[in-house]
Amino acid sequence: LGLFACAETPAPAPPPPTPTPVVAAETYIPNLEQGQATWQDAHCLACHGPVALGGIGPRLASTTLSYEEFLQAVRAVRPPKPAYPEAQLSDRAVYDIYAWVRTQIPPFQWTVPGPDPTPPPVAEASDMMGMTLWTCRRCDGCHGVFAQGGPEAPPLAGLNYPVEEELARMRGQVETIPEHSPAHISDEVFATLYEWLKMGCVRDECYH
C-alpha cells in the first residue's frame, strides 16, 4: 500500500531549444534588371555579346558555372578580358550579372544526323583574321583588346605609317620586348596585323 505513496513525481521535460533565426539581410536576392544594366556598363557585351551569347569571349547565357566559379573568372585576368576587382565590381554586382546571364536562353539549334565529322584543319597564319592574330599573339596584353593603348604601350588603332617603317620600329624593340621578334611575330603575321590596325581594329566578322 505504501509503494505508490513513496513514488517521486517526475520532473517536467525541458523546453525544446529555440532555433536561431536567420537574418533576412544576409540573404541577398539578385536584381536581374540591375544585372543587365551592369553587364552593359562594365562593357561585358563587347566580348560576350548583348545577351551573353558569346563573341570574342565564350557564351555565358544559361551558364552551368557555379557562382563561385563565375566570380573567380570575373576576378581573374583572362586575356583579352581584364580583371575586375571588388572595388570596381562588387560581389553583389557580380551576383546580379550571374543571375541575369543564367536567365538568357541560347537559340535552339536543330541537329541533322550525318557522317562522322572530320577534324577541322589547323588554321595557318595567312588564314587568320586580324583580331584573332592580335589575341593569339597576346598583343592585347600591352596594347589593349582593340589596340587602344595601355599604361606602357602606345595606341596602334588607325595607324598610317608605312608598313616598312612600322615593321622596322617593332624589330628595333626586340631587346626590350622579345615578343616583337620574328620568332613570335613573322613578317607575314605582321602584314596581316598591320592591315587590321590600319582599318581601325574592326571585329573579324566585319571583314566579310
CORNORVEN-V633408 format. One record per pair of residues at least 6 apart in sequence whose ideal C-beta (glycine too) atoms are under 7 Angstrom apart, sorted by the first residue. I is the first residue (numbers start at 1). J is the second residue. Records with the same first field share a line. If there is no record, write none. Layout:
I=J ; J
This chain:
28=92 ; 95
30=95 ; 96 ; 99
31=96
32=99 ; 100 ; 103
34=96
35=96 ; 97 ; 99 ; 100
36=100
38=93 ; 96 ; 97
39=45 ; 97 ; 100
42=84 ; 89
47=55 ; 56 ; 57 ; 80 ; 81
48=54 ; 55 ; 57 ; 60
49=55
51=61 ; 104
52=59 ; 60 ; 61 ; 101 ; 104
53=59 ; 61 ; 106
56=80
57=81
59=106
60=101
61=101 ; 104 ; 105 ; 106
62=102 ; 104 ; 105 ; 106
63=70 ; 101 ; 102
67=95 ; 98
70=98
71=91 ; 94
74=84 ; 89 ; 94
75=83 ; 84 ; 85
76=83
77=83
79=135 ; 138 ; 140 ; 141
80=135 ; 140 ; 145
125=133 ; 186 ; 188 ; 189
126=188
129=204 ; 207
130=192 ; 193 ; 195 ; 196 ; 204
131=196 ; 203 ; 204
132=204
133=189 ; 192 ; 193
134=140 ; 193 ; 196
137=184 ; 185 ; 189
142=150 ; 152 ; 153
143=149 ; 150 ; 153 ; 156
144=150
146=157 ; 201
147=155 ; 156 ; 157 ; 197 ; 201
148=155 ; 157
149=155
156=197
157=197 ; 200 ; 201
158=200
159=166 ; 197 ; 198
160=198
163=191 ; 194
166=194
167=187 ; 190
170=180
171=180
173=180
174=180 ; 181
